[in-house]
Amino acid sequence: MLGVVEIEQLPVSEARAGEAAAWDALFRRYQLPLYVYIFELVRDEQTSLDLVQEAFINAARHIGSLREDAKFGSWLFGIAHQKCIQRWRKQAREEMLRDEFANAPIEVEIAPDDLLIREEQEAEFMGLLNQLPSPQRSVLLLHFVEEFSLEDIAGITGVSIGTVKSRMHYAKKSLRKLLEEKS
Amino acid sequence: MKTPREILLHHHQHAQPKLDAIRRAVLATRTERGNESISLREMLRSLRWHLLGMSAVWFLVLILHSDAGRAPLLAATMPKPPPPQVMIASMREHRRLLSEMADAQPADRERRELFVPKPHSECRREFSIA
């Protein structure tokens, strides 16, 4: 069973020193979550695999720019997020970011398992996730997949924490509503 | 009941073999680049004597250049020759001292004046007589 992300000791300093085993461990740790995040945004398998590869190559090339070893995960997802945006721009399919809720003063206390889904709802959940607007889907995925903090998500997506809170709030609300309607 | 994370990761589990292949490819690229840097190091190592020689030549050029730059400085620090009047006075003084010294040894002077070299024929004769 795939467990919840825990505080873990990653061999980032060893990777900085160029140890192949350390890079292997880091890539192994993040390859699936990164793929999930990218796939749920771009909705294309081959593009997602290409972007994972590009993100790994960029990470290995620019590890020197990572300031805190503990932030490796959010840094890697930030690279992947930028890759997704570049791809969207390239394909002229970028959606206009809908920030209509950006300035809404919302305080949300979120926990990664505050949204539990029944087994029979799993397929519906995946479909409903795809119905959300890209900005909301992005913050929700980062929260679900890696349990990043609001601050980290803001850093990855390049928006303010207020915007992240707003998007998270409305994304969860929409998802619950859709799930209730389906059930 | 499952968390969204569990559902998402499980849903995309089938991509794992492809992701493994990507991971291996990226790691192999990194290793190749590492080998390239090693070969560059080896090349530099093979050129070390040439580099050393060139460094020595440049060092020599640098030293010569700095010496050339220092020469006018040394000339400037050397004492200037005394003026001609002083030199003439000094020479006169030397000549006077020499003449005084010469006057102080009359025996030698007389001996030198008395000595008159004789023709070789006379010398031989004296010798033959003896």
Interface residues (C-beta under 8 A of the other chain):
Chain A: M1 L2 V4 V5 G18 A20 W23 D24 F27 R28 Q31 L32 P33 Y35 V36 F39 E40 E45 S48 L49 V52 Q53 F56 I57 A60 P112 D113 L115 L116 I117 R118 E119 E122 F125 M126 L141 F144 V145 E147
Chain B: M1 K2 T3 P4 R5 E6 I7 L8 L9 H10 H11 H12 Q13 A15 Q16 K18 L19 D20 I22 R23 A25 V26 L27 T29 R30 T31 G34
